Amino acid sequence: MLSQSDRRILDFERGWFLQPEPKDRSITDVLGLSPSDYYSRLRELLGDPEAMSYDPLTIRRLRRMVGAA
């Protein structure tokens, strides 16, 4: 089951650009995570079927971005 923390990460990733400050600072302010912890967990979520069920658009977008890198 997808944890509340994982859902918050996906919710944040879906709309981080609405935050008034830079993304790295928003990660810390909104989620209480360091950017490195955030991105590490986000990478893990890309392969999680529950994350795909929860937010398929965000997961697909991130997978495309990772594949293009």
C-alpha positions as a printed NumPy array, in Angstrom:
array([[  0.   ,   0.   ,   0.   ],
       [  1.249,   3.463,  -0.906],
       [  2.166,   5.389,   2.234],
       [  0.844,   8.839,   3.081],
       [  4.376,  10.159,   2.662],
       [  4.611,   8.684,  -0.835],
       [  1.263,  10.211,  -1.783],
       [  2.457,  13.602,  -0.516],
       [  5.595,  13.29 ,  -2.667],
       [  3.537,  12.504,  -5.762],
       [  1.066,  15.292,  -4.992],
       [  3.946,  17.723,  -4.577],
       [  5.612,  16.599,  -7.811],
       [  2.352,  17.066,  -9.7  ],
       [  2.096,  20.742,  -8.728],
       [  5.432,  21.95 ,  -7.336],
       [  5.586,  24.751,  -9.927],
       [  2.715,  26.475,  -8.101],
       [  4.991,  27.078,  -5.098],
       [  6.354,  30.622,  -4.773],
       [  9.941,  29.52 ,  -4.129],
       [ 12.484,  27.33 ,  -5.947],
       [ 11.704,  23.615,  -6.045],
       [ 14.554,  22.521,  -3.755],
       [ 13.508,  24.981,  -1.067],
       [  9.841,  24.014,  -1.469],
       [ 10.737,  20.341,  -1.008],
       [ 12.198,  21.132,   2.388],
       [  9.509,  23.613,   3.413],
       [  6.482,  21.606,   2.272],
       [  7.61 ,  18.012,   2.78 ],
       [ 10.341,  18.352,   5.397],
       [ 12.74 ,  16.301,   3.255],
       [ 16.134,  17.084,   1.868],
       [ 16.129,  17.32 ,  -1.913],
       [ 18.368,  14.239,  -2.16 ],
       [ 15.945,  12.176,  -0.032],
       [ 13.017,  13.471,  -2.089],
       [ 14.553,  12.571,  -5.446],
       [ 15.726,   9.192,  -4.167],
       [ 12.221,   8.265,  -3.045],
       [ 10.702,   9.693,  -6.231],
       [ 12.97 ,   7.442,  -8.33 ],
       [ 11.827,   4.426,  -6.306],
       [  8.192,   5.36 ,  -6.882],
       [  8.655,   5.266, -10.657],
       [  8.646,   1.464, -10.53 ],
       [  5.877,   1.092,  -7.951],
       [  2.572,  -0.178,  -9.416],
       [  0.645,   1.472,  -6.573],
       [  2.215,   4.831,  -7.414],
       [  1.14 ,   4.311, -11.024],
       [ -2.417,   3.589,  -9.87 ],
       [ -2.437,   6.636,  -7.612],
       [ -1.089,   9.164, -10.134],
       [ -0.529,   7.691, -13.598],
       [  0.01 ,  11.043, -15.352],
       [  2.817,  12.118, -13.032],
       [  4.501,   8.703, -13.107],
       [  4.352,   8.534, -16.924],
       [  5.701,  12.078, -17.244],
       [  8.603,  11.299, -14.931],
       [  9.364,   8.019, -16.712],
       [  9.531,   9.878, -20.038],
       [ 11.863,  12.46 , -18.508],
       [ 14.143,   9.782, -17.077],
       [ 14.145,   7.889, -20.364],
       [ 15.12 ,  11.035, -22.253],
       [ 18.073,  11.763, -19.963]])
